[in-house]
Amino acid sequence: MQGLEATAGGPKVYIANIDRWTVLSLAATASESQARALGEFIYRHLQWTTGTRLHNRIITEGIPLYALEFHLPFYALRKHRKTLRDLRTRRTGEPLRQSQDVTFLRTLQEKNDNSGNDIIYQAKVSCLVSGWDRYSWVAYMFIDLYFEESHVDEDLESIADYEQHLCDHEVRLDPFTAGETTSHAALCEPREYFLQVLAVRLSKTKHEWEHLVLHIEEAIGTYMSKYWERLAQTESSFNKFHDWMKMTTALLRELINTIQEYIRELDLFFSKGVYYFHGFTHSTNVSGPAIGSLTTIDTVRGELERLSDKLQNFKDNLAKDISREVIMSSHLRPAQKAWLTRPGRSSSST
């Protein structure tokens, strides 16, 4: 699903759930010079393992070309009765983006109601702004929306949703900024526009992280309270608890690694990459939008660090609480206590 519009600043291509056919279409229509920047950008977006990236570079082959890009991976928590599978596949046949049912975080037993399952979906939003100067440039945005249900989820960002808004309100929203600005009022300076889009998209992914971290906090609290009630009466739930511990720890480790990538990349951006934008931030005619965006980005960086610390505390405190409670429990066999309180378990690598 894609949209192409010529707006203030330069043409913009917005694509939801990019697939092989869209890639072929882009390859056939991109200019030879733009193809140099676009090919690497597409690869980085499709590969989950490339992680978070904030990147600016000059392509010197042929006519010199600048390329500003970011890639923001995140985990979208949704309550769905059935997991929505990403229909895009890799050569191995596996979905391009993975998903995981994390309902186990909050329940000891199989869920037997119709409230839906807690699913976290891998997703990524990526943006490329590339051109020859401040007047001739093009922008691309790729975003994963395969996990959204139009009749359930809010703030949808498909082309159809933006077109519907245009029909209803006669205002064309800019999908790059998630509809926070209009297309006709888009910033014309490419670096300003890139920073604005980065600030908006970082804020939106931060909201997804906040939603997920809050859910994990509440779910772990619910599970642990129910577990200790059971443990006071029987040891039969130990094996289930053992499995829960392994799955919860693995999930926390994965989330911590991903969110810390954000922080490292933002630190690198502010220590080195931001100098690419300093050349115009003191100019009276453009300093306002640029400085405003940089301030937002820096604020989000601090909030992401707070969320990272919170996830790490979940992991550390969980280990400490378990060790303390297990030592006090009279129901566990010595071997079980030894496993739960073994040296180094609470300080396993993140």
Summary of the structure (lengths in Angstrom):
residues: 350
radius of gyration: 23.3
end to end distance: 37.1
largest distance: 74.8
contacts: 1050
relative contact order: 0.12
helix: 53%
strand: 18%
